[in-house]
Amino acid sequence: MTFGNNYKGWFKPKNPGKYKGDASNIVYRSTWEVRVMKWLDEHPQVIWWGSEELPIPYISPVDKKKHRYFPDFIAKMRLKDGKVMTYIIEVKPLAQTKMPTQKKRTQKYIQEMATYAVNQEKWRSADIFCQEHGWKFLVVTEKELGI
């Protein structure tokens, strides 16, 4: 499966009433996101879901400025015990969840480190936001998707 900006399109939900936002304008940026969208759309325990609908403020460690992070998904689900939980979900390749390792400070390595640092701050901010609201934050990789 492909991940990244090379695979983009519009998702057409089977259950548009479950989507929070404009169900005719759901954009995906990877086949992995499509897989999660299908699951959210079709899973009976999902009450509602949205894609890039929730802005979370964070301070970038690169430029020290305030930015807004739009996680890939937000979903409210009914758990097996009947309780309801809201999840914020980010879909990323496993490699982007780990600190880059390299001996030489190439331009590619510097960019990977900057991306890693920004992602870590986004995810820290999302985790704090979720804790404040009684929600849960998840980073989903190819490992969790079974790819």
Sequence and secondary structure as in RCSB ss.txt:
>XXXX:A:sequence
MTFGNNYKGWFKPKNPGKYKGDASNIVYRSTWEVRVMKWLDEHPQVIWWGSEELPIPYISPVDKKKHRYFPDFIA
KMRLKDGKVMTYIIEVKPLAQTKMPTQKKRTQKYIQEMATYAVNQEKWRSADIFCQEHGWKFLVVTEKELGI
>XXXX:A:secstr
   STT  EEE  S GGGBSS TT EEESSHHHHHHHHHHHH TTEEEEEES   EEEE TTT  EEEE  SEEE
EEE TTS EEEEEEEE  GGGGS    SS  HHHHHHHHHHHHHHHHHHHHHHHHHHHT EEEEE HHHHT 
